[in-house]
Amino acid sequence: MASLDKKLKERSSSTNMSLSDSPLYADRTKVYPRAVTGRWRRVKWTALVVLLGIYYLVPWLRWDRGPGAPSQAILLDLDGRRGWIFDVVIWPQEVYFVTGFLILGAIGLFLATSLFGRVWCGFSCPQTVWTDLFMMVERLIEGDRNERMRRDKQPMSFDKAVRKGAKHFIWLAIAAATGGAWVFYYVDAPSTLVKIFRGQASMEIYFFIGLLTATTYMLAGWAREQVCTYMCPWPRFQAAMLDEQSLIVTYEKWRGEPRGKHKAGESWDGHGDCVDCGLCSAVCPTGIDIRDGQQLECIGCGLCIDACVPTMQKVGRPTGLIRWDTLARQQVRETGKGSLKWRIVRPRTVLYATLLALVAAAMLVVFAMRNDSDLSVQRDRSPNFVRLTNGDIRNSYTVKISNKTQMPRQFQLSVERLPGASLAIANAEGDSTTAARHMATEANGVTTFRVLLTVPAKSAPSGSTPVEFVIRDDQGRERASHDAVFVGPAR
């Protein structure tokens, strides 16, 4: 018994020592992805060209909206407090459209993940796209995987310094173009570009270009796979959206194991199809081995499939050892009981598709019913009211009319729920009462008026009384209304 206690204490002591000696954080193992060709690599190049083309070129698209309006097709004008998307103008009070688009994007991402796994991460994520571009530059300058690894181990030389310097210079140029393109969505691109190079742009523009340049350079050039593994929350969320019918990149372990080297002419009996060439992990941008099963770091890019196909062809084995497949189909294939169709329609996909359709339909209805004008009324509180020489009671208001069309318009302002009241425009040219029936507004802008609301003494209400201001177009159709109050003397 005493000897058993002694052994347990020794084991506990050795375990504690080993735990205390192990570091809390492990050093990063640098990933050197190898170049690969194939179907999924071509898909990724296509996605890169299309997405970056859209990102860099959209701010330069022109759109004629008439005099006084910006000519940039897509412009998020913070100074003007509105967003221009071709002929659609989004005003600050319509920020719910932005919320709707974000909800559509989230639900669409949920649906895509439940169907195709991490297809967003592998092909469309900005981190993936810019990292691909940066790695392409790195390969062109420093060579492929083995050459880069060998050069990094060598001491600094003239050739190494020139290649490293050229690589980082191009990275910074791409990062600066990325930051500049983002800023161009918020300002007029052609004129701002000239100001930037002339040193005439505002400090805010230089600050945000510098900030976005630094973040793009660090995330795509240095952090790379660490962003996907440690910084991005999406790998943690996706587990709740995947099921046995989701298409994912998978390794047919039942067919590939036991793996090992295979010489030409040898029998395949007792030997899996995997010849342990290691190409699948060598091309992986996150440095994992897909043969270890599903992992948090896998972004589902399919490059390991491209690496495996030519190897299988060389050794004369069927391709598809690494493939896009569902866990349910893999289980059936492993047992050899035929094949199983991919079930696209299932409860979670129906739920996501239904939510997507409902939100899209709601946004279309709201957009179709959106008003082309808006009215805002704010009562002046100092003084609460003015008693005129004839005893009439007057309140003053600040009225703002938003004309959301591309043409100047006139509106008629009236007040309801206050019998006997009369309206007048302060500082108006000519008859101030007539001016209230012909309030001219500018196109795509907000016009402000100071309005005087007068009630005869005999019908003046006491205290605070609710009223409604209404604007109508030239045809007498009501376009917008706003509730306010009229304040009279207490009785």
C-alpha positions in Angstrom: 0.0 0.0 0.0 2.8 2.4 0.9 4.6 1.6 -2.4 1.4 2.4 -4.3 1.1 5.7 -2.6 4.7 6.5 -3.3 4.2 5.7 -7.0 1.1 7.9 -7.2 3.0 10.8 -5.6 5.9 10.4 -8.0 3.5 10.3 -11.0 1.7 13.4 -9.8 4.9 15.2 -9.2 6.2 14.4 -12.7 2.9 15.4 -14.3 3.0 18.8 -12.5 6.6 19.4 -13.5 5.8 18.6 -17.2 2.8 21.0 -17.1 4.8 23.8 -15.5 7.6 23.4 -18.0 5.3 23.6 -21.0 4.8 27.1 -22.4 1.4 28.8 -22.1 1.5 30.0 -25.8 3.1 28.1 -28.7 5.1 30.0 -31.2 3.6 30.3 -34.7 4.8 27.7 -37.2 5.1 29.7 -40.5 3.0 28.2 -43.3 4.6 28.0 -46.8 1.8 27.1 -49.1 2.8 25.4 -52.3 1.5 26.5 -55.7 -1.1 24.2 -57.2 -3.2 24.0 -60.4 -6.6 22.5 -60.9 -10.3 23.2 -61.0 -10.6 24.8 -57.6 -7.5 26.9 -58.0 -9.1 28.3 -61.2 -12.3 29.0 -59.3 -10.4 30.9 -56.7 -8.5 32.9 -59.3 -11.8 33.7 -61.0 -13.4 34.8 -57.7 -10.3 36.9 -56.9 -10.3 38.8 -60.2 -14.1 39.4 -60.1 -14.3 40.5 -56.5 -11.2 42.7 -56.6 -12.3 44.1 -59.9 -15.7 45.1 -58.4 -14.1 46.5 -55.3 -11.5 48.7 -57.1 -13.6 49.8 -60.1 -17.0 50.6 -58.6 -16.0 54.0 -57.2 -15.0 55.1 -60.7 -18.4 54.4 -62.3 -20.2 57.6 -63.3 -23.9 58.2 -63.2 -25.6 61.4 -64.4 -28.2 62.7 -61.9 -28.5 66.2 -63.2 -27.1 69.5 -61.9 -26.2 69.8 -58.3 -26.1 66.0 -57.7 -23.0 63.9 -57.4 -22.0 62.0 -60.6 -20.6 58.9 -58.8 -22.7 55.8 -59.3 -22.3 54.5 -55.8 -21.4 57.1 -53.1 -21.9 57.0 -49.4 -21.9 60.8 -48.8 -21.3 61.3 -45.1 -21.2 65.1 -45.5 -24.5 65.1 -47.4 -25.9 62.5 -45.1 -27.2 60.2 -47.7 -26.2 57.2 -49.8 -26.4 57.3 -53.6 -26.8 54.0 -55.4 -27.5 54.8 -59.1 -31.0 56.3 -59.1 -31.7 55.3 -55.5 -31.0 57.7 -52.7 -30.9 56.3 -49.1 -31.6 59.0 -46.5 -30.5 58.9 -42.8 -34.1 58.2 -41.7 -34.1 55.1 -44.0 -31.2 53.4 -42.3 -33.4 50.4 -41.8 -32.6 49.5 -45.4 -28.9 49.1 -44.3 -30.1 46.9 -41.4 -32.2 44.9 -43.9 -29.2 44.3 -46.2 -27.1 43.1 -43.3 -29.9 40.7 -42.2 -30.1 39.4 -45.8 -26.3 38.9 -45.9 -26.3 37.0 -42.6 -29.2 34.7 -43.5 -27.7 34.2 -47.0 -24.4 33.2 -45.4 -26.2 30.8 -43.1 -28.0 29.2 -46.0 -24.7 28.9 -48.1 -22.9 27.4 -45.1 -25.6 24.8 -44.5 -25.4 23.8 -48.2 -21.7 24.1 -49.1 -19.8 24.4 -45.8 -17.2 27.2 -45.5 -17.6 28.3 -49.2 -17.5 32.0 -48.0 -14.2 31.5 -46.2 -12.6 29.6 -49.0 -13.6 31.8 -52.0 -15.2 35.1 -51.1 -13.9 36.3 -47.7 -11.8 39.5 -48.1 -9.1 38.0 -45.9 -8.9 35.0 -48.2 -8.9 37.1 -51.4 -6.2 39.5 -50.4 -4.1 36.8 -48.8 -4.3 34.9 -52.1 -3.1 38.0 -53.9 -0.3 38.6 -51.5 0.9 35.0 -51.7 0.9 35.2 -55.5 3.2 38.2 -55.3 5.4 36.3 -52.9 5.7 33.3 -55.2 6.5 35.5 -58.2 9.4 37.2 -56.4 10.7 34.6 -54.0 9.7 31.3 -55.7 7.6 28.4 -54.6 7.4 26.6 -51.3 10.8 24.9 -51.2 12.7 27.9 -52.5 11.1 30.2 -49.9 11.8 27.9 -47.1 15.4 27.5 -48.1 15.9 31.3 -48.5 14.4 32.0 -45.1 16.9 29.7 -43.5 19.9 31.4 -45.2 21.6 34.5 -43.8 20.8 37.9 -45.2 22.4 38.5 -48.6 22.0 41.0 -51.4 19.6 38.8 -53.4 17.5 38.0 -50.3 17.3 41.7 -49.3 16.3 42.8 -52.8 13.6 40.1 -53.1 12.2 40.7 -49.6 12.3 44.5 -50.2 10.5 44.2 -53.6 7.9 41.9 -52.1 7.0 44.2 -49.2 7.0 47.2 -51.5 4.4 45.6 -53.7 2.4 44.5 -50.7 2.3 48.0 -49.4 1.3 49.3 -52.8 -1.6 46.8 -52.9 -2.6 47.7 -49.4 -2.5 51.4 -50.2 -4.7 50.9 -53.2 -7.0 48.9 -51.0 -7.3 51.6 -48.4 -7.7 54.3 -51.1 -10.4 52.4 -52.9 -12.4 52.0 -49.6 -12.2 55.8 -49.0 -13.3 56.5 -52.6 -16.7 55.0 -51.7 -17.3 58.0 -49.4 -15.9 60.8 -51.5 -15.7 61.7 -55.2 -13.0 59.4 -56.5 -11.4 61.4 -59.4 -11.1 64.7 -57.6 -10.0 63.1 -54.3 -7.3 61.1 -56.1 -5.8 64.3 -57.5 -6.0 65.9 -54.0 -4.2 63.0 -52.4 -1.2 63.2 -54.7 -1.1 67.0 -54.5 -1.2 66.9 -50.7 -4.5 68.8 -50.6 -6.8 66.1 -49.2 -8.1 66.3 -45.6 -6.4 64.7 -42.7 -9.3 62.4 -42.3 -8.7 60.9 -45.7 -5.0 60.4 -45.1 -5.7 58.9 -41.7 -8.2 56.3 -43.0 -6.1 55.4 -46.0 -3.1 54.9 -43.7 -5.2 52.8 -41.3 -6.6 50.6 -44.0 -3.2 50.3 -45.6 -1.6 49.1 -42.3 -4.4 46.6 -41.5 -4.4 45.1 -45.0 -0.6 44.8 -45.0 -0.6 43.2 -41.6 -3.5 40.9 -42.0 -2.9 39.6 -45.5 0.9 39.8 -45.5 1.9 38.7 -42.0 -1.1 37.3 -40.0 -2.7 35.3 -42.8 -4.0 32.0 -41.5 -3.9 33.3 -37.9 -6.8 35.6 -38.8 -9.0 32.6 -39.8 -7.9 30.5 -36.8 -7.8 32.9 -33.9 -9.4 36.3 -34.9 -12.4 35.4 -36.9 -15.5 34.2 -35.0 -17.1 32.5 -38.1 -15.4 29.1 -37.7 -17.0 28.9 -34.3 -20.5 29.8 -35.6 -20.5 27.5 -38.6 -20.5 24.3 -36.4 -24.1 25.1 -35.5 -25.1 25.4 -39.2 -23.5 22.3 -40.6 -25.1 18.9 -40.6 -24.5 15.5 -42.2 -26.0 16.8 -45.5 -23.6 19.8 -45.8 -21.1 19.6 -48.6 -17.6 19.9 -47.2 -14.0 19.0 -48.2 -13.4 15.5 -46.8 -10.9 12.8 -46.9 -12.1 9.2 -47.6 -10.2 7.7 -44.7 -11.9 4.3 -45.2 -10.3 4.2 -48.6 -7.0 5.9 -48.1 -5.8 4.1 -45.0 -3.5 2.5 -44.2 -1.4 5.1 -46.0 2.2 4.7 -47.0 4.7 4.9 -49.9 3.9 2.7 -52.8 6.3 1.5 -55.6 5.3 0.8 -59.1 4.4 -2.8 -59.6 3.7 -3.5 -56.0 0.3 -5.0 -55.0 -2.3 -2.7 -53.4 -3.5 -5.5 -51.1 -3.4 -4.3 -47.5 -2.5 -0.8 -48.6 -4.7 2.3 -48.8 -4.9 4.5 -51.8 -3.1 7.4 -50.0 0.6 7.2 -50.9 1.5 9.8 -48.2 3.0 12.3 -50.6 2.0 15.2 -48.3 0.9 17.5 -51.1 -2.5 18.0 -49.6 -1.0 19.6 -46.5 1.8 21.4 -48.5 -0.8 23.4 -50.6 -3.1 24.2 -47.7 -3.1 27.9 -47.0 -3.7 27.3 -43.3 -1.2 24.5 -43.0 -3.4 21.7 -41.9 -3.6 18.0 -42.9 -7.1 17.3 -44.2 -6.4 13.6 -43.5 -6.8 14.3 -39.8 -10.5 15.0 -40.3 -12.6 18.1 -39.9 -10.7 20.9 -38.3 -11.4 24.5 -37.2 -8.6 25.8 -39.4 -10.0 24.3 -42.6 -11.5 27.1 -44.8 -12.9 24.7 -47.4 -11.0 26.1 -50.4 -10.5 22.7 -52.1 -6.9 23.2 -53.0 -6.1 19.8 -51.4 -8.4 18.3 -53.9 -6.4 19.8 -56.8 -3.2 18.4 -55.2 -4.5 14.9 -54.8 -6.1 14.4 -58.2 -2.8 14.3 -60.2 -1.2 12.0 -57.6 -4.0 9.5 -57.9 -3.7 9.6 -61.7 0.0 9.0 -61.5 -0.3 5.9 -59.3 -3.3 4.6 -61.3 -5.9 4.9 -58.5 -9.4 6.4 -58.8 -9.5 10.1 -58.1 -11.7 11.6 -55.4 -9.7 10.4 -52.4 -10.2 14.0 -51.2 -13.5 15.4 -52.4 -16.5 17.6 -51.8 -19.0 15.3 -50.1 -21.4 15.0 -47.2 -20.8 13.0 -44.1 -24.0 11.0 -44.8 -22.8 10.0 -48.2 -19.4 9.1 -46.9 -20.9 6.8 -44.4 -22.9 5.0 -47.1 -19.9 4.8 -49.4 -17.8 3.4 -46.6 -20.2 0.5 -46.0 -20.4 -0.2 -49.7 -24.2 -0.1 -49.7 -24.6 2.0 -52.8 -24.9 5.8 -53.0 -27.0 8.4 -51.4 -28.4 11.5 -53.0 -27.5 14.9 -51.6 -30.6 16.3 -49.8 -30.7 20.0 -50.5 -34.2 20.4 -49.1 -34.1 19.8 -45.4 -35.5 21.6 -42.3 -32.6 24.1 -41.8 -32.3 25.0 -45.5 -36.0 25.5 -45.8 -35.9 27.7 -42.7 -33.1 29.8 -44.0 -34.6 30.1 -47.5 -37.9 31.1 -46.0 -36.4 33.8 -43.8 -34.4 35.0 -46.7 -37.5 35.3 -48.9 -39.5 37.0 -46.2 -36.9 39.6 -45.4 -36.3 40.3 -49.1 -40.1 40.6 -49.8 -40.5 42.9 -46.8 -37.7 45.1 -48.0 -39.2 45.3 -51.6 -42.6 46.2 -50.2 -41.1 48.9 -48.0 -39.0 50.2 -50.8 -42.0 50.3 -53.2 -44.0 52.2 -50.6 -41.3 54.7 -49.6 -42.3 58.3 -49.8 -40.6 60.7 -52.1 -40.8 63.5 -49.5 -40.6 63.9 -45.8 -41.6 66.5 -43.2 -40.0 67.5 -39.9 -41.5 70.1 -37.5 -39.9 71.4 -34.4 -41.6 74.1 -32.2 -39.6 77.0 -31.0 -39.7 76.9 -27.2 -38.5 80.3 -26.3 -40.9 82.0 -25.9 -43.6 79.4 -25.7 -46.1 81.7 -27.4 -46.4 85.3 -28.4 -49.6 87.4 -27.8 -50.1 89.9 -30.7 -51.5 93.4 -30.2 -54.9 92.2 -31.3 -54.9 89.4 -28.7 -54.1 86.6 -31.2 -51.8 83.8 -30.1 -48.8 82.9 -32.2 -46.3 79.9 -32.1 -43.3 79.6 -34.3 -41.9 76.4 -35.8 -38.9 75.2 -37.7 -40.1 73.2 -40.7 -37.9 71.0 -42.8 -39.1 69.5 -46.0 -37.1 66.7 -47.6 -37.5 66.5 -51.4 -36.2 63.0 -52.4 -36.7 63.4 -56.1 -34.3 64.7 -58.8 -36.4 67.7 -59.6 -37.2 70.9 -57.6 -40.8 70.8 -56.2 -43.4 73.0 -54.6 -45.5 72.0 -51.6 -48.5 73.4 -49.8 -48.3 73.4 -46.0 -51.4 73.2 -43.9 -52.3 72.5 -40.3 -55.1 70.4 -39.0 -57.0 69.9 -35.7 -56.7 73.6 -34.9 -59.8 75.6 -36.2 -59.2 79.1 -37.3 -55.5 78.8 -37.5 -53.4 80.6 -40.2 -50.0 79.9 -41.4 -47.3 82.3 -42.6 -43.7 82.0 -43.7 -41.3 84.2 -41.8 -39.1 86.5 -43.9 -40.9 85.4 -47.1 -41.0 87.7 -50.1 -44.4 89.0 -50.8 -47.5 87.7 -49.0 -46.2 85.4 -46.2 -49.5 83.6 -46.1 -49.5 82.8 -49.8 -45.9 81.6 -49.4 -47.1 78.8 -47.2 -49.1 77.5 -50.2 -46.1 77.6 -52.5 -43.1 76.3 -50.6 -40.3 75.7 -53.1 -37.8 73.0 -52.3 -34.5 72.0 -54.0 -34.0 68.6 -55.7 -32.5 65.9 -53.5 -32.2 68.1 -50.5 -33.7 69.4 -47.3 -35.2 72.9 -47.3 -35.8 74.7 -44.0 -38.5 77.3 -43.3 -39.5 79.3 -40.3 -43.3 79.0 -40.0 -45.6 81.2 -37.9 -48.9 79.6 -36.7 -51.5 82.1 -35.5 -54.8 81.5 -33.8 -57.5 84.1 -33.1 -57.8 85.2 -29.5 -61.4 83.9 -29.2 -60.5 80.4 -30.4 -57.0 80.1 -28.9 -56.7 76.9 -26.9 -55.3 76.9 -23.4 -52.2 74.9 -22.5 -50.8 72.4 -25.0 -52.9 71.2 -27.9 -51.9 68.5 -30.4 -51.8 69.6 -34.1 -50.8 68.0 -37.4 -48.8 69.7 -40.1 -49.4 68.3 -43.6 -47.6 68.9 -46.9 -49.4 68.4 -50.3 -48.1 68.5 -53.8 -49.4 70.7 -56.6 -52.2 68.2 -57.3 -53.3 68.4 -53.6 -52.2 64.9 -52.8 -50.9 64.4 -49.2 -47.2 63.6 -49.3 -46.1 63.7 -45.6 -47.3 64.7 -42.2 -45.8 65.5 -38.8 -47.4 65.8 -35.3 -46.6 68.8 -33.2 -48.3 70.9 -30.4 -49.6 74.4 -30.2 -49.2 76.2 -26.8 -51.6 78.8 -25.6 -52.0 80.8 -22.3 -53.3 78.9 -19.3 -56.8 79.9 -18.3 
